[in-house]
């Protein structure tokens, strides 16, 4: 049976699904690039904007 191949969401390179510790990425490098994009807010999840309630978001001093 053929081994299942997937395309890395970062570099689009094909890699094996089975026994790949970085899946769905092809490597640790691509996994870290993706994590960095989330941290830099380059990715967003669609949804409605939340309107803060009075007093919400105030800093404790």
Protein Blocks (a to p, Z undefined) as FASTA:
>chain_A
ZZdddddfklopacdfbhpakbcbfbfklmmmmmmmmmnomaccedddddddehihpacZ
Z
